[in-house]
């Protein structure tokens, strides 16, 4: 895998020399006329667009998923009955139209010597499973654009998700859980410096959130006061005349969570006693203590893209701590007990890494492509403690592996997964406003035993094949 990545990046960097020597595109003959017509366009307005979508899919086994299966993470682990038969080895299918989408692009007058614009976009996906078919917000932001600077305020793609350099599978998950895929409210400043672009953003959470003692919630980030912070640098070259494009970039993200505001320590457990032949019950005595313990994490990613007239190649990778809110595997766990009497603990992030690549043809009618990805769980890198109950403070040291009869001891996704990989070839037919896309998605998860450092041992691969047909009608 390392050799493949080195060869791919060498190819991209070598091609850069060729693209850098390409002449700048000439002005098209009708450019002046188009500019004149643009000046006649109204200063205010909203233009609606979108598509009607239906997905038909079949899985060979039960999966870890969202929205009745339309969002696929990976196959479920084995669940054996007393006869040794795998209960999760059962296929399933569905037909859904919840991805149907509408967008409103807004234009307006210049303000503060900046061009203004906005976007409102939603779909019928719902924000949780029980709200499926309900309308939910995807994007809602306003932009102010000066000559070299852009200010964005609102909800849109996370800064570490780069729409121009991301996988394009047919599946709604867009390559997750191997890539960062989430939308967040944010304040973002982008600065253009020649062929370089710098980005700095302060981010919050709303739909894709971190998890903790009370389950997934944005409160762990809110209670830390400090917003999630992201920085990115891009370098790009576009030659419209030759129909070529080159892009390379990297990002870094800082996340601080406050998992608990207070602890609950059992001073005296509940008990029953008998007095005068009568059973007398005494409730447990619980004392609360304030805690300010934080869980911090750093995540970095890289991406590169080369577009030629007939083909497009993309590659990317992520190395991160606590990538749960990015819709990837990972999270954090209790590292140690800092104050046994008050039940105060500290945390260690679970580290994960992934690499992905995509190749596709650029035909206007027929387009073929393949997406491949691999993700690895690197654990916490330190010994961990286990909080048996998120509300009542009871700590068990982990020795070797977690007993099978105890719930998963991490605030994490896929804590018992050693690695994942996916291969997904596709074929797309586009005729006018109609697109028909077929995809075979083979995803494998290697489940095993969790060790005292958050690693996974004795893993066994479990695979799922998804056959997907997506139909889109654009307007």
C-alpha positions in Angstrom: 0.0 0.0 0.0 2.9 2.4 0.8 4.6 1.7 -2.5 1.3 2.2 -4.4 0.8 5.6 -2.6 4.4 6.6 -3.4 4.1 5.7 -7.1 0.7 7.5 -7.4 2.0 10.8 -5.8 5.2 10.6 -7.9 2.9 10.4 -11.0 0.9 13.4 -9.9 4.0 15.5 -9.2 5.6 14.5 -12.5 2.5 15.5 -14.4 2.6 18.9 -12.6 5.6 19.9 -14.6 3.7 19.3 -17.8 0.6 21.2 -16.7 2.6 24.1 -15.4 4.0 24.7 -18.9 0.6 24.8 -20.5 -0.4 28.2 -21.9 -3.2 30.1 -20.3 -6.6 29.6 -22.0 -7.6 32.1 -24.6 -10.7 34.2 -24.2 -13.6 32.6 -26.0 -15.2 34.7 -28.9 -18.5 35.0 -27.0 -17.1 35.9 -23.7 -17.8 39.6 -24.1 -21.4 38.9 -25.1 -21.8 36.6 -22.1 -20.4 39.3 -19.8 -22.8 41.9 -21.3 -25.8 39.6 -20.7 -24.6 38.9 -17.1 -24.7 42.7 -16.4 -28.4 42.7 -17.4 -29.2 39.9 -15.0 -31.2 41.0 -11.9 -29.3 41.9 -8.8 -31.6 39.9 -6.5 -33.0 36.4 -7.1 -33.0 32.7 -6.3 -32.6 29.9 -8.8 -33.9 26.5 -7.9 -32.4 23.2 -9.0 -32.0 19.7 -7.7 -33.0 16.1 -8.6 -35.5 13.3 -8.0 -33.7 10.2 -6.9 -34.6 6.5 -6.3 -32.1 4.0 -5.0 -32.6 0.2 -5.4 -30.2 -1.9 -3.5 -29.5 -5.5 -2.2 -27.1 -6.6 0.5 -25.8 -10.1 1.1 -25.9 -9.7 4.9 -27.0 -7.3 7.7 -25.0 -4.1 7.8 -24.1 -1.2 10.1 -26.0 1.5 8.4 -28.4 4.5 8.7 -31.7 5.5 7.1 -33.0 2.0 6.6 -29.8 1.0 4.8 -29.3 3.8 2.3 -26.2 5.0 4.2 -23.8 2.0 4.3 -20.9 1.9 6.8 -19.7 -1.8 6.8 -21.1 -5.3 7.4 -22.3 -6.4 10.8 -20.2 -8.7 12.9 -21.0 -12.4 13.3 -23.8 -13.1 15.8 -23.9 -16.9 16.5 -26.9 -18.7 17.9 -26.6 -21.8 20.1 -26.3 -24.0 17.0 -23.4 -21.9 15.7 -25.3 -20.3 12.9 -24.7 -16.6 12.0 -27.9 -14.7 12.6 -26.5 -11.7 10.7 -25.8 -13.8 7.6 -29.1 -12.8 6.0 -29.5 -10.7 2.9 -31.8 -7.6 2.7 -33.0 -5.1 0.1 -34.8 -1.7 0.0 -36.1 0.9 -2.4 -35.8 4.5 -1.2 -36.4 8.0 -2.7 -35.3 10.0 0.4 -32.2 11.4 -1.3 -34.5 13.6 -3.5 -33.0 17.1 -3.3 -33.8 20.7 -3.9 -31.3 23.7 -3.9 -31.8 27.4 -4.0 -28.9 29.5 -5.3 -29.2 33.1 -4.2 -27.7 36.2 -5.7 -27.8 39.8 -4.5 -26.1 43.2 -4.6 -22.5 44.0 -3.6 -22.0 44.7 0.1 -18.8 46.1 1.6 -17.3 46.0 -1.9 -17.9 42.3 -2.0 -20.0 40.1 -4.2 -22.7 38.4 -2.2 -24.3 35.0 -2.7 -26.1 32.3 -0.7 -27.3 28.7 -0.8 -30.2 26.8 0.8 -30.3 23.1 0.1 -32.3 20.2 1.7 -33.5 16.7 1.1 -36.0 14.2 2.5 -33.4 12.2 4.3 -34.3 13.2 7.9 -31.6 13.8 10.5 -32.2 10.5 12.4 -33.7 7.2 11.5 -37.1 7.8 13.1 -37.5 11.1 11.0 -36.8 9.3 7.7 -38.8 11.0 4.8 -38.8 14.4 6.7 -37.1 17.4 5.1 -33.6 18.2 6.6 -31.1 21.0 6.0 -28.0 20.2 4.1 -26.5 23.6 3.2 -27.5 27.1 4.4 -24.8 29.8 4.1 -24.0 33.3 2.8 -20.7 34.2 1.1 -18.9 37.5 0.6 -16.3 37.5 -2.1 -13.6 40.1 -2.6 -10.9 40.0 -5.2 -8.8 37.4 -3.3 -10.7 36.7 -0.1 -13.9 34.8 0.6 -15.9 34.9 3.9 -18.4 32.1 4.4 -20.9 32.0 7.3 -23.3 29.1 7.7 -23.7 25.4 7.3 -21.8 23.6 4.5 -19.2 20.9 3.9 -16.6 20.4 6.7 -13.3 22.2 5.7 -11.5 18.8 5.5 -14.0 17.6 2.9 -13.0 19.0 -0.5 -15.9 18.7 -3.1 -13.4 19.1 -6.0 -11.3 16.2 -4.8 -13.5 13.6 -3.2 -14.7 10.1 -4.4 -17.8 9.9 -6.5 -19.3 6.4 -5.9 -23.0 5.9 -6.6 -23.6 5.1 -2.9 -24.9 8.0 -0.8 -22.0 7.6 1.7 -19.6 9.2 -0.8 -16.8 6.9 0.3 -17.3 6.9 4.0 -16.2 5.6 6.4 -12.8 5.9 4.6 -13.1 9.6 3.9 -14.2 12.6 6.0 -17.9 13.3 5.1 -19.9 15.7 7.1 -21.5 19.2 6.9 -21.1 21.6 9.8 -22.1 25.2 10.8 -18.9 27.3 10.5 -17.2 30.6 9.9 -14.6 30.2 7.1 -12.1 32.5 5.5 -10.4 31.5 2.3 -7.5 33.5 0.8 -6.3 33.0 -2.8 -2.5 33.6 -3.3 -1.8 32.9 -7.0 -2.2 29.2 -7.5 -2.3 28.6 -3.7 -5.4 28.7 -1.6 -5.4 29.0 2.2 -8.4 28.2 4.4 -9.1 28.8 8.1 -12.3 27.9 9.8 -14.1 27.7 13.2 -16.6 24.8 13.2 -19.5 23.5 15.3 -21.5 20.3 15.0 -25.2 19.6 14.3 -26.0 16.3 12.5 -22.7 14.4 12.4 -21.6 14.8 16.1 -19.1 13.4 18.5 -20.2 10.8 20.9 -19.7 10.3 24.7 -21.3 9.1 27.9 -24.8 10.2 26.8 -24.5 9.0 23.2 -23.9 11.1 20.1 -24.5 14.8 20.8 -23.0 18.2 19.9 -22.9 19.2 23.6 -19.5 17.7 24.2 -18.0 20.2 21.7 -20.3 23.1 22.9 -19.3 22.6 26.5 -15.6 22.9 25.6 -16.2 26.6 24.6 -13.4 26.3 22.0 -14.8 25.5 18.5 -13.3 22.9 16.3 -10.5 24.6 14.3 -9.4 23.7 10.8 -6.6 24.9 8.5 -6.0 23.9 4.9 -3.6 24.7 2.0 -4.3 23.8 -1.6 -2.3 24.2 -4.8 -4.2 24.0 -8.2 -3.7 24.5 -11.9 -6.6 24.5 -14.4 -6.1 24.7 -18.2 -9.5 25.1 -19.8 -8.1 24.9 -23.3 -6.5 21.6 -22.8 -9.2 20.4 -20.4 -6.7 19.5 -17.7 -6.7 20.1 -14.0 -4.2 19.4 -11.2 -4.8 19.8 -7.5 -2.9 18.8 -4.3 -3.5 19.9 -0.7 -3.5 19.0 3.0 -5.4 19.9 6.1 -5.2 19.7 9.8 -8.1 19.8 12.4 -8.1 20.3 16.2 -11.0 19.0 18.3 -11.6 19.4 22.0 -14.5 17.7 23.8 -15.8 17.8 27.4 -17.4 14.4 27.9 -18.8 15.1 31.4 -19.6 18.2 33.5 -19.9 16.1 36.6 -19.4 12.6 38.0 -21.7 10.3 40.1 -19.9 8.4 42.8 -21.7 5.7 44.7 -20.9 6.3 48.4 -23.2 3.6 49.6 -25.0 1.1 47.4 -28.7 0.4 47.8 -29.6 -2.4 50.2 -32.6 -4.1 51.9 -32.8 -5.0 55.5 -35.4 -6.8 57.7 -36.8 -5.1 60.8 -39.6 -6.7 62.8 -40.3 -9.1 59.9 -40.6 -6.1 57.5 -38.3 -5.6 54.5 -36.9 -2.0 54.6 -35.3 -0.6 51.5 -32.5 2.0 51.6 -31.6 3.9 48.4 -28.1 4.3 47.2 -26.3 7.4 48.3 -24.7 9.1 45.3 -22.4 12.2 45.4 -21.8 14.4 42.4 -18.4 16.1 41.7 -17.6 18.7 39.1 -15.1 17.6 36.4 -13.4 19.6 33.6 -11.5 16.7 32.0 -11.1 17.2 28.3 -10.6 14.9 25.3 -8.5 16.5 22.6 -7.7 15.2 19.1 -5.7 16.2 16.0 -6.6 15.0 12.5 -4.7 15.5 9.2 -5.6 14.6 5.6 -4.1 15.0 2.2 -5.6 14.9 -1.3 -4.5 15.0 -4.9 -6.3 15.1 -8.2 -5.3 14.8 -11.9 -7.9 15.4 -14.6 -7.1 14.8 -18.2 -9.5 15.1 -21.2 -10.6 11.4 -21.0 -9.8 10.3 -17.4 -9.7 11.6 -13.8 -7.6 10.1 -11.0 -7.9 11.0 -7.3 -6.1 9.9 -4.2 -6.4 10.8 -0.5 -5.7 9.8 3.0 -6.6 10.6 6.6 -4.7 10.1 9.9 -6.7 11.1 12.8 -7.6 10.9 16.5 -11.3 10.6 17.4 -12.7 10.6 13.8 -16.2 9.6 15.0 -17.9 12.9 14.0 -16.3 12.5 10.5 -18.4 9.4 9.9 -15.3 7.3 10.2 -14.2 4.6 12.7 -12.6 5.8 15.9 -13.4 7.8 18.9 -11.9 7.9 22.4 -11.8 6.0 25.7 -11.1 6.3 29.4 -7.3 6.2 29.8 -6.9 6.4 33.6 -8.5 7.4 36.9 -7.0 10.7 38.1 -9.1 10.9 41.3 -10.7 7.6 42.5 -12.6 9.2 45.4 -14.3 11.7 43.1 -14.6 9.5 40.0 -12.6 11.8 37.8 -10.9 10.3 34.8 -8.9 11.4 31.7 -9.2 10.2 28.1 -7.1 9.0 25.2 -8.2 9.2 21.6 -8.4 6.2 19.3 -6.2 6.7 16.3 -7.2 5.5 12.8 -5.8 5.9 9.3 -7.2 5.4 5.9 -6.1 5.7 2.3 -8.3 5.8 -0.9 -8.0 6.1 -4.6 -10.4 6.5 -7.5 -10.2 6.2 -11.3 -12.9 7.2 -13.7 -13.5 8.0 -17.4 -15.0 11.4 -18.4 -17.3 10.4 -21.2 -20.4 12.7 -21.6 -22.8 9.7 -21.9 -21.1 6.7 -20.5 -18.7 6.9 -17.6 -17.0 4.0 -15.8 -15.1 4.2 -12.5 -13.7 2.3 -9.6 -13.2 3.3 -6.0 -10.9 1.5 -3.5 -10.1 2.2 0.1 -8.5 0.8 3.2 -8.8 1.9 6.9 -6.8 0.7 9.9 -7.4 0.9 13.7 -4.2 1.9 15.6 -5.7 2.0 19.0 -4.9 4.5 21.8 -1.2 3.8 22.1 -1.6 3.6 25.9 -3.2 1.4 28.5 -6.9 2.0 29.0 -9.5 1.8 31.9 -13.0 0.7 31.5 -15.9 2.7 32.8 -18.6 0.0 33.3 -21.5 2.4 33.7 -21.5 5.9 32.1 -23.6 7.3 35.0 -22.3 5.5 38.1 -18.5 5.5 38.6 -17.2 2.0 38.5 -13.8 1.4 37.0 -12.4 -2.0 35.8 -8.9 -2.3 34.5 -8.7 -4.1 31.1 -6.3 -7.0 31.1 -5.7 -8.7 27.8 -9.2 -8.2 26.3 -12.7 -7.1 27.2 -14.9 -9.9 28.5 -17.5 -10.9 26.0 -20.4 -10.2 28.5 -19.5 -6.6 29.0 -20.7 -3.8 26.7 -18.2 -2.1 24.4 -16.1 0.2 26.7 -15.3 3.0 24.2 -17.0 6.1 23.0 -16.2 5.0 19.5 -17.4 3.6 16.2 -16.0 0.2 15.3 -13.8 -0.2 18.4 -13.7 -4.0 17.7 -12.7 -3.6 14.1 -9.0 -4.1 13.2 -9.3 -2.9 9.6 -11.7 -2.2 6.8 -11.5 -2.2 3.0 -13.8 -1.6 0.1 -13.7 -2.1 -3.7 -16.6 -0.5 -5.7 -16.7 -0.5 -9.5 -19.5 1.5 -11.2 -21.0 2.3 -14.6 -23.0 5.5 -15.2 -25.3 6.4 -18.2 -26.3 10.1 -18.6 -28.9 11.1 -21.2 -29.9 14.7 -21.0 -31.4 15.2 -17.5 -31.6 11.5 -16.7 -28.8 9.6 -15.0 -28.8 5.8 -14.4 -25.9 4.5 -12.2 -25.1 1.0 -11.2 -22.5 -0.1 -8.6 -21.1 -3.2 -7.0 -19.8 -2.4 -3.5 -17.8 -5.0 -1.7 -16.9 -3.9 1.9 -15.0 -6.1 4.4 -14.7 -5.5 8.2 -12.2 -7.5 10.2 -13.7 -8.0 13.7 -11.7 -9.2 16.7 -11.0 -8.8 20.4 -10.2 -5.4 21.9 -6.8 -5.3 23.8 -5.8 -3.1 26.7 -4.4 -0.4 24.4 -7.5 -0.3 22.1 -6.0 -2.4 19.4 -7.8 -5.4 17.9 -6.4 -8.9 17.9 -7.5 -12.3 16.4 -9.5 -10.5 13.8 -11.7 -12.3 11.2 -13.0 -10.8 8.0 -16.7 -10.4 7.4 -17.7 -9.2 3.9 -20.9 -7.8 2.3 -21.7 -7.2 -1.4 -24.1 -4.4 -2.2 -25.7 -4.3 -5.6 -27.0 -0.7 -6.1 -29.0 1.0 -8.9 -29.5 4.7 -8.6 -31.8 6.7 -10.9 -31.6 10.6 -11.0 -33.7 13.1 -12.9 -32.3 16.6 -12.7 -34.1 19.9 -12.9 
